[in-house]
Amino acid sequence: MTETCQLASQVDNEQLDLEGEDVESIDETKLSRFIEINSLYLVTEYNPVTVGLFNSVIQIHLLLLMSKASPEYEESMRRYQQAAQLFRGKVLFILVDSGLQHNGKVISFFKLSKSQLPALAIYRTLDEEWDALPMAEVSVEQVQNFCDGFLQGKLLRENHESEGKTPKVEL
């Protein structure tokens, strides 16, 4: 018989299990992290209520910058959520509705213009490193490759050294 710790998540309406060796070696810190990570939405929509994302235990944030009014929105979100499952606990997936005027600050932070959207932008809160990838269509493979590349230290932006650091601010 295997020991299992189950969490019924009301956030995305699913049951999550912590099994095997993880349960046998669980301590207060591991249990707290498991609960905190799995109490987050698979994709969190950025809005004035979600301020404080920089304080998440997950230090790498992937933003999908896209208008919710776009005809491709529904299919893009479905694919983005599929990719989010692959990185649960490693990368916090966020949707930024580029159709809202107050989200323009987020778009400009990543040195993107509206004509370059939709785009992915990834940000590590620890060292403020970031990268952005404009795209014609959101696919699971593109999201996965972009995240994997960033996690391996590969950046797409050119002239990283000459850009200088953007001061950390709550968007």
C-alpha positions in Angstrom: 0.0 0.0 0.0 1.4 3.4 -1.0 1.0 6.4 1.2 -0.6 9.4 -0.6 -1.3 13.0 0.3 -4.2 14.4 -1.6 -5.2 18.0 -2.2 -8.6 18.8 -3.6 -7.9 22.1 -5.5 -10.9 24.3 -5.9 -8.8 26.7 -8.0 -8.8 24.5 -11.2 -11.2 21.9 -9.8 -8.9 19.0 -9.7 -7.4 16.5 -7.2 -3.7 16.5 -6.8 -1.6 13.7 -5.3 1.7 13.7 -3.5 2.9 10.0 -3.6 5.7 7.6 -2.9 9.0 8.8 -1.7 7.7 12.4 -1.6 5.2 11.4 1.1 7.7 9.3 3.1 10.2 12.2 3.2 7.7 15.0 3.6 8.3 17.7 6.1 6.7 20.9 7.0 8.5 22.9 4.2 7.7 20.4 1.5 4.1 20.1 2.5 3.8 23.9 2.6 5.3 24.3 -0.9 3.1 21.5 -2.3 0.0 23.3 -1.0 1.1 26.8 -2.1 2.1 25.7 -5.6 -1.1 23.7 -6.1 -3.4 26.4 -4.7 -2.4 28.6 -7.6 -4.4 28.7 -10.9 -2.8 26.9 -13.8 -2.9 30.3 -15.5 -3.4 33.4 -13.5 -4.9 36.5 -15.2 -3.0 39.6 -14.4 -5.2 42.4 -13.1 -5.2 45.0 -10.4 -6.3 42.3 -7.8 -3.4 40.0 -8.6 -0.7 42.5 -7.6 2.0 40.7 -5.5 2.9 38.1 -8.2 6.5 38.9 -7.6 6.1 37.5 -4.1 5.1 34.0 -5.3 7.2 31.0 -4.2 7.6 30.3 -8.0 10.3 32.7 -9.1 10.0 32.3 -12.9 6.9 33.9 -14.5 5.8 33.3 -18.0 3.4 35.9 -19.4 1.2 35.4 -22.4 0.6 38.9 -23.7 -2.6 38.7 -25.9 -5.9 40.4 -26.3 -8.8 38.4 -25.0 -10.9 39.9 -27.8 -8.6 38.2 -30.4 -10.3 35.5 -32.5 -7.4 33.1 -31.6 -7.8 33.7 -27.9 -9.8 30.6 -26.9 -7.5 28.2 -28.8 -4.3 29.9 -27.7 -5.4 29.8 -24.0 -6.2 26.0 -24.3 -2.7 25.4 -25.6 -1.1 27.8 -23.0 -2.9 25.8 -20.2 -1.6 22.5 -21.6 1.9 23.9 -21.5 1.3 25.2 -18.0 0.7 21.7 -16.8 4.2 20.7 -17.9 5.8 23.4 -15.8 3.6 23.4 -12.7 5.7 24.2 -9.7 8.6 25.6 -11.8 7.0 28.4 -13.8 4.0 30.6 -12.9 1.9 31.1 -16.0 0.2 34.5 -16.3 -2.2 35.9 -18.9 -1.9 39.7 -19.6 -4.9 41.0 -21.6 -3.2 43.4 -24.1 -6.6 44.8 -24.9 -6.7 46.6 -21.6 -5.1 50.0 -21.5 -3.7 49.7 -18.0 -1.7 46.6 -19.1 0.3 48.7 -21.6 2.9 49.2 -18.8 3.6 45.4 -18.7 4.0 45.3 -22.5 6.4 48.2 -22.5 8.4 46.7 -19.6 9.3 43.8 -21.9 10.2 46.3 -24.7 7.4 45.1 -26.9 4.9 47.0 -29.0 1.2 46.0 -29.6 2.2 45.2 -33.2 4.4 42.4 -31.8 1.6 40.6 -30.0 0.7 38.0 -29.1 4.0 37.3 -27.4 5.5 35.4 -24.5 7.6 37.1 -21.9 9.5 35.3 -19.2 10.8 36.9 -16.0 12.9 35.6 -13.1 12.2 37.6 -10.0 15.4 36.6 -8.2 17.8 38.3 -10.7 15.4 40.2 -12.8 16.5 38.4 -16.0 13.9 38.3 -18.7 13.3 37.5 -22.3 10.5 38.0 -24.8 9.2 36.1 -27.9 6.7 37.6 -30.3 4.8 34.9 -32.1 2.1 34.5 -34.8 0.4 31.6 -33.0 0.7 30.1 -29.5 1.5 26.4 -29.5 2.4 24.0 -26.7 5.8 23.3 -28.4 6.7 27.0 -28.7 5.9 27.6 -25.0 7.7 24.5 -23.9 10.8 25.3 -26.0 10.8 29.0 -24.8 10.6 27.9 -21.1 13.2 25.2 -21.5 15.5 27.5 -23.2 15.2 30.2 -20.5 15.6 27.5 -17.7 18.8 26.5 -19.5 20.1 30.1 -19.7 19.5 30.6 -23.4 18.1 34.1 -24.2 16.6 35.2 -27.5 17.1 38.9 -27.0 20.1 40.5 -28.6 22.4 43.0 -26.9 21.6 41.7 -23.4 24.5 43.5 -21.8 23.8 46.9 -23.4 20.1 47.0 -22.3 20.9 47.5 -18.7 18.7 46.4 -15.9 15.2 47.6 -15.6 14.5 48.4 -11.9 12.2 45.8 -10.2 8.7 47.3 -9.9 5.3 45.8 -9.2 3.6 46.0 -12.6 
